[in-house]
Amino acid sequence: MTAVSAATTVADEITVPGTAKRIWSIVRLQYANRFSMLALPWIIIGIVFLVNMIIWISIYASTHEQLTGTEWSGATAYIYVYIGIAAVQAMNLTFRFALGLSATRRDYYLGTSLAFIIQAALFTIVLTVLSYVEDLTHGYGISAHMFSNVYFGTGPLWERLFSTFGAFLFCFFLGAIAGSVFVRWQANGLYALGAIVALIVAAAVATATLTGSWPAVGTWFLDVRAVGVVAWLLIPTAVAAVVGFFVLRRATARA
């Protein structure tokens, strides 16, 4: 009786973490390597900014005229590409480790998705602030633009936040589905996914070419602007998020 009572007492004292706590533990796991998740993107984009600044100053010093055309700069595109790659790496590095700590695939995917959303929000805030710094300084006094580009950084505040955040989510969840495919099928899965995406893009390009629709495509992009394009991208973003979850559900815990 004593042994049974003691066992019952120990069992009663064991508490199973709630769903929110389990998901948050995955978020913390993803941010365990803060350098690659938070520091490295800004180190590289800082280098990109310095390179651009040297070029801007050189042009201004030689012409003594305000710069033109820099509002079309795509210098910040790097950070969006990096986000997609980082998502794949993060899932590959942490998935099996998390399952080894008794995390479920559902909790892992939800926690990882939340970590990506938090990072997208942080990066959106910083980039939006930097776009306003460029506005207030009139492009650092020489009409230079890197963060206040026409794609995300020239409209009202809500447009800048929405466009930047939506673009980050798109890249994150493309990376998430690629990461899920890699975790489940390794490199062969990524090759197949890349081939499918390439075929879809090729089919779209061929359709627009054969039907002579390129002028209409160009007009559409001009009409909806960046905020409209990002709004439409939320559809494939949601699809990628859902498909990535179902792909990961059957991924093995062994390499």
PyMOL commands that set and color helices and strands:
alter all, ss='L'
color gray80, all
select helices_A, chain A and resi 2-13+19-30+34-63+70-72+77-100+105-136+139-143+157-210+214-249
alter helices_A, ss='H'
color red, helices_A
deselect
rebuild
show_as cartoon
